[in-house]
Structure formats: C-alpha cells, structure tokens
C-alpha cells in the first residue's frame, strides 16, 4: 500500500529507526509493510543503526526475508515500484 505522491515530492520519516523497530515487532505487519517503512528510512536524514534494524528482521524472519525487504525497499526508494 502506497499513498500517491506527486513526482519529486519528498516524505520525511522522523524517528525512522524507532518506527522500523516498532513495525518489525508488530506481528500484524508483513514483509511488504516493513519494506515501505524501510524505504522511507533510507531517505531519512537521521542516523539509523542498520545493523540493529537488519538483526531485528533476521530475528523475526530469515536471511531471505531480509534480502526481500531490502530489495523491495530500494525499489520504492528509487521510484521503481
């Protein structure tokens, strides 16, 4: 699920790391949901402890899920999805 955003517009996610960790811990959210938050965090100007975030994904899912989430997040971040 993505909200329509005018091309060239930018949405900033504040407290990106906290949002990611909370979303990862929420069992109602899927890998696709996490990929959207991950993509927004990629564009954040804030520091994100990616090792911590990626470990949380591994703890919940698997190495394959981490790859899936990262690939999908980069597609979102680059506007390819």
LINMO-V898177 format. One record per helix or strand of 2 or more residues. SS is the DSSP state (A for helix, B for strand). FROM is the first residue (numbers start at 0). TO is the last residue. If there is no record, write none. Layout:
ss	from	to
SS	FROM	TO
SS	FROM	TO
This chain:
ss	from	to
A	15	24
A	30	41
A	49	59
A	62	76
